[in-house]
Amino acid sequence: MLNSDEDVIIVSESERGPGKSTAPGDKLTWHFVADKVNDFAWATAENFIWKATRATIPGKGAIPIHMVYAPERAGSFERAGKVSRHALEFYSSLWAPYPFPQFTMQDGPSAGMEYPIVINSNQGAADHETGHQWWPMTLGTNETRYSWMDEGFNQYMNILSRADNDKKPYNQDGLGQSYGRTSGSEDEAPMMWNADYAGGGYSFQTYGKTPLMLSMLGGIVGDEAVVNAMKKYTVAWSYKHPSPWDYIFFMNNELGQDLEWFWYYWLWTTESVEGSIQDVKSTNGKTTVTVLQAGEMPSPVVLKVEFEAEGPAIKTPSNAKMIDATTAEVTWPVSVWFNGSRTYNAVMDFGKRKIKKITFDPHGRFPDSNPADNVWPRE
Ligand SMILES: [Zn+2]
């Protein structure tokens, strides 16, 4: 089974039972031994089929993936080995190599639960449950108190895994902005709230919101910087019990920015950004964009500026970068809001080329319930 990515049947339907797949006699004793684990689980059934395949872990080589399942659910295990292999290999290179010597997927009434080295899962939840080998099986966080550091991080990396499996670049655009549709719901508990008391908003609080938060973080520091910092966090805190504050301080330090405002609003509140363009005035080649901040959560001011194809040369101010010959993206830091003002006059000096269109938050990273007012002129 370690020589190829094929599935190999170890115990088929006709090979089950004492004297065939196990030692003869009516009593059988199994001893399970595992290092560095924080929990255990096992499954048993007299009718399990056992098949196996492999995953190739960087720096370690091939390890077995075992699958045990009832014959009537063979169809749910057809792709299970392949999905788990991709997850083990992808997350190993994304964060840190899978630390355990083997991996098992077991069938049963529960088809979505994680333990170290073993998951109750068929192919349906295989990517996600395999992801739990990192959180909380390697970084031992408290899922009840800080579910966002466990299920939330897992949901985020599942997006990256899905894109890699589809051989596409991952796309975090739009996710952060979409939180504007949820913010303000009385059913939503803040992320720093015990998941057992999250009520009707449990699923969003525990699973849904973290990828939106990390989408906005990527909109500020770049997605690659987020992934790299998370990777270093994984290595630094493996086999330890990081608290939310450990994570926050680690990320601030790694990303080289004081992001206290960011963590405060995402983790301790249910506030959103709600930016919009109120007015645009041009005189002598200088353009003033009046941005309104109607939410409680601040954000950097990021404007996409689209120019007419013809006209005087476009100058590039130091806080701008050209995306193509007639499109620029210009950024002012979040601190422009720290004096408490609700409007900010963003002054741009691109020279006298005529501006066709301006968009606030062009990548859809900042929570906003009505992105239609982010565009000038209004569509
Ligand atoms: Zn989970």
Boltz pocket constraint, residues with backbone or C-beta under 6 A from the ligand:
constraints:
  - pocket:
      binder: B
      contacts: [[A, 128], [A, 129], [A, 132], [A, 151], [A, 154]]
      max_distance: 6.0
